[in-house]
Amino acid sequence: MITIYDFAKVEMRVGLVTGTINKEGSEKLIKLTVNFGDDTRTIFTGVRLFGYTPEDFLNKKFLFVTNLEYK
């Protein structure tokens, strides 16, 4: 469980997926190029094992959490 104050720290934005490709060397990752209007980001999603393909994301809008720490 998180508090409302923790939830308030989450930055969510709608982005348009403008490019997609299966990540070479991975059986689960799809590489997305996402346009947020003021910037474009590369985001990886690990949903190929659930039957999703790059075409399922292309030219569609999705909600993204944009302030996750990554390593």
C-alpha atoms as one frame of an Amber mdcrd trajectory, in Angstrom:
protein
   0.000   0.000   0.000   1.121   3.552  -0.706  -0.149   6.810   0.693  -1.890
   9.512  -1.307   1.329  11.518  -0.968   3.321   8.728  -2.645   0.720   8.511
  -5.417   0.947  12.271  -5.970   4.619  11.793  -6.939   3.702   9.571  -9.901
   3.876  11.429 -13.216   1.492   9.975 -15.806   1.320  11.215 -19.392  -0.449
  10.160 -22.569   1.925   9.369 -25.411   1.483   8.387 -29.054   3.498   5.334
 -30.109   5.157   6.295 -33.392   7.575   3.393 -33.815   7.738  -0.231 -32.683
  10.119  -3.146 -33.121  10.866  -6.424 -31.382  14.004  -6.065 -29.251  16.745
  -8.101 -30.894  17.963 -10.877 -28.621  14.866 -10.858 -26.416  11.781 -13.044
 -26.494   9.675 -10.694 -24.375  10.618  -7.060 -25.096   9.116  -4.649 -27.606
  10.882  -1.324 -28.172   8.472   1.618 -28.430   9.209   5.119 -29.678   6.726
   7.364 -27.879   5.905  10.992 -28.712   4.734  13.045 -25.732   4.344  16.254
 -27.720   7.284  18.092 -26.198   9.696  15.152 -26.274  10.159  11.659 -27.663
  11.271   8.716 -25.539  12.256   5.109 -26.043  10.328   2.745 -23.790  10.575
  -1.039 -23.553   7.587  -3.195 -22.687   7.871  -6.870 -21.736   4.564  -8.168
 -23.074   5.501 -10.384 -26.041   5.068 -13.480 -23.862   1.385 -12.526 -23.542
   0.855 -12.546 -27.312   1.323  -8.848 -28.068   3.111  -7.759 -31.232   4.642
  -4.409 -32.219   1.638  -3.754 -34.461  -0.650  -3.811 -31.398   0.974  -0.549
 -30.212   1.789   1.369 -33.393  -0.078   4.681 -33.887  -2.056   4.289 -30.657
  -2.118   6.387 -27.509  -1.340   4.922 -24.085  -0.890   6.159 -20.555   2.728
   5.978 -19.358   4.368   6.556 -15.999   7.207   8.866 -17.010   9.195   9.337
 -13.813  10.189   5.774 -12.941  13.808   5.391 -11.950  15.754   3.187 -14.344
  19.148   1.554 -14.251
